[in-house]
Amino acid sequence: MKDLNKNRPSVAKDVEAVITSFNQGSMILEAVRSLCEQTLLPERILQLLPGSIPSVFLTL
């Protein structure tokens, strides 16, 4: 049976990433992709879009 976790990065339980942006939707996706390509992933990614349209607070 193939080990599905072999190539998965580790998750740092004490690391969180915060992405902030103002009306830059395409840049948010780029930032999330960049975080997901790291060798050590944050446990949580917070996305803050203060004042953007629509104003959103998301935990991905």
Long-range contacts (C-beta under 8 A, 24 or more apart in sequence): 9-38, 9-39, 9-40, 9-41, 10-39, 10-40, 10-41, 11-40, 11-41, 11-42, 11-43, 12-40, 12-41, 12-42, 12-43, 13-43, 14-43, 15-40, 15-42, 15-43, 16-42, 16-43, 16-44, 16-45, 16-46, 17-42, 17-44, 17-45, 17-46, 18-45, 18-46, 18-48, 19-45, 19-46, 19-47, 19-48, 20-48, 20-49, 20-50, 21-47, 21-48, 21-49, 21-52, 22-49, 22-50, 22-51, 22-52, 23-52, 23-53, 32-60
